[in-house]
Amino acid sequence: MAGVRVAVGTSELRIHGQDRFLVDPELGLFAVFDGVGGVEGSERAAEFAARELPHLCRRLPGEPLERLARAVEAVGSRIAALGLGATTVTAVWVVGEAGWWLSVGDSRLYLLRGRELVQVSRDQGEGNLLDSALGFPEPDGLLTRQRGRLDLQAGDRMALVTDGVTGDFSPDVLSAEELAGALSPSSAQMAAEALVEVGRKWDDRTAVVLDWLGPTGAQAPAPAPRAGPGRRPSDEAGDRRRPR
């Protein structure tokens, strides 16, 4: 990967065929998507998002997190316009010593640093009900309100997982100890496989695991010429819930 050193592991179990993942080593962009159950054709939304997101991130103006947010909003609008259903997205764009992240829905981002496991993203919804997803109608800026930056350290391990891994209700919900144990194998690939194996929910399970090994003199990707000020997401959330 140009500019950064990241070891990547991926694993999936397809039951309903609604999960997808994105691994773009050249760009440093990684993501998981989960088509929303109960919304017809949502596997198409996940497929569309996984295909279009890296192209938009390359073309849109701004700094990495701004570009990622604009790309996700554009993908969400296009999914709605095309009637493709709806999908979650949780993405990390690794640039230099930063992991710029964004999450919509209930797919999760975790950070394992040493022995400490932190859930970085928060579910937008409860159980199998979602407040937000790509394809749901949202006022401008609300869709990408959950986003931020991770200041990475050598040895950090990040995991992006769909809710087939983490579970929604007891007894399917994995504890922090179970997740940390699954993330403990020596390689990113072994950790991804362990996450999918330890999941108990009867659903698609998808895991992308990233080991950040340190910078190699990377520079941020050059922003495209700015066309004007970017939108700033609001912290206010709409009350739009759909079954998962």
PyMOL commands that set and color helices and strands:
alter all, ss='L'
color gray80, all
select helices_A, chain A and resi 42-59+64-82+163-166+176-182+188-198
alter helices_A, ss='H'
color red, helices_A
select strands_A, chain A and resi 4-13+19-24+29-34+89-95+98-104+108-113+116-119+125-126+129-130+147-151+157-161+205-215+242-243
alter strands_A, ss='S'
color yellow, strands_A
deselect
rebuild
show_as cartoon
